[in-house]
Amino acid sequence: MMFGMAVERLTVSLEAELAIAVRDAADADEQNVSAWLADAARRQLATRGLREVVAAWEQQHGAFTETELADARARIKG
């Protein structure tokens, strides 16, 4: 944790199986649960922002074609 960074404590409820999976994933990634969930939240927020960018682009230029989507998926997979 960085010094001087404001932190707010949240209480969340998860299904038991999901909570176990989160703990296991955090352990595997050598993070505590709070850090792991914060990273997951950042990724979700980034994805939300990307959806907004894509929607705005499609509104101006039209929907992506299946070929364009397949090319994008191939680039992501590397």
C-alpha positions as CSV (number, residue, x, y, z in Angstrom):
1,M,0.0,0.0,0.0
2,M,1.2,3.5,-0.8
3,F,1.7,6.0,2.0
4,G,-0.8,8.8,2.0
5,M,-3.3,6.9,-0.2
6,A,-6.9,7.3,1.1
7,V,-8.5,3.9,1.8
8,E,-12.1,3.2,2.5
9,R,-13.3,0.0,4.0
10,L,-16.2,-1.7,2.3
11,T,-18.2,-4.7,3.3
12,V,-19.2,-7.0,0.5
13,S,-21.2,-10.2,0.4
14,L,-20.3,-13.0,-2.0
15,E,-21.7,-16.4,-2.7
16,A,-19.7,-19.0,-0.7
17,E,-18.3,-20.7,-3.8
18,L,-17.3,-17.3,-5.3
19,A,-15.6,-16.2,-2.0
20,I,-13.6,-19.4,-2.0
21,A,-12.6,-18.9,-5.6
22,V,-11.6,-15.3,-4.9
23,R,-9.4,-16.3,-1.9
24,D,-7.8,-19.1,-4.0
25,A,-7.1,-16.7,-6.9
26,A,-5.7,-14.1,-4.5
27,D,-3.4,-16.7,-2.9
28,A,-2.3,-17.9,-6.4
29,D,-1.5,-14.3,-7.4
30,E,0.3,-13.8,-4.1
31,Q,-2.0,-10.9,-3.1
32,N,-4.3,-10.4,-0.2
33,V,-8.1,-10.5,-1.0
34,S,-8.4,-6.7,-0.8
35,A,-5.7,-6.1,-3.3
36,W,-7.0,-8.8,-5.6
37,L,-10.6,-7.4,-5.5
38,A,-9.3,-3.8,-6.0
39,D,-7.5,-5.0,-9.2
40,A,-10.6,-6.8,-10.4
41,A,-12.7,-3.6,-9.8
42,R,-10.1,-1.5,-11.7
43,R,-10.3,-3.9,-14.6
44,Q,-14.1,-3.9,-14.6
45,L,-14.1,-0.1,-14.6
46,A,-11.6,0.0,-17.5
47,T,-13.8,-2.4,-19.4
48,R,-16.8,-0.2,-18.8
49,G,-14.9,2.7,-20.2
50,L,-13.9,0.7,-23.2
51,R,-17.5,-0.3,-23.9
52,E,-18.4,3.4,-23.9
53,V,-15.6,4.2,-26.3
54,V,-16.7,1.4,-28.6
55,A,-20.3,2.4,-28.5
56,A,-19.4,6.0,-29.4
57,W,-17.2,4.8,-32.3
58,E,-19.9,2.5,-33.6
59,Q,-22.4,5.3,-33.4
60,Q,-20.2,7.5,-35.6
61,H,-18.9,4.7,-38.0
62,G,-21.3,1.9,-37.8
63,A,-21.1,-1.5,-36.1
64,F,-18.0,-3.5,-36.3
65,T,-18.1,-6.3,-38.9
66,E,-17.6,-10.0,-37.9
67,T,-14.2,-9.8,-39.7
68,E,-13.1,-6.8,-37.7
69,L,-14.2,-8.5,-34.5
70,A,-12.4,-11.7,-35.4
71,D,-9.2,-9.7,-36.1
72,A,-9.5,-7.9,-32.8
73,R,-9.9,-11.2,-30.9
74,A,-6.9,-12.6,-32.7
75,R,-4.8,-9.6,-31.7
76,I,-5.9,-9.8,-28.1
77,K,-4.9,-13.5,-27.9
78,G,-1.5,-12.6,-29.3
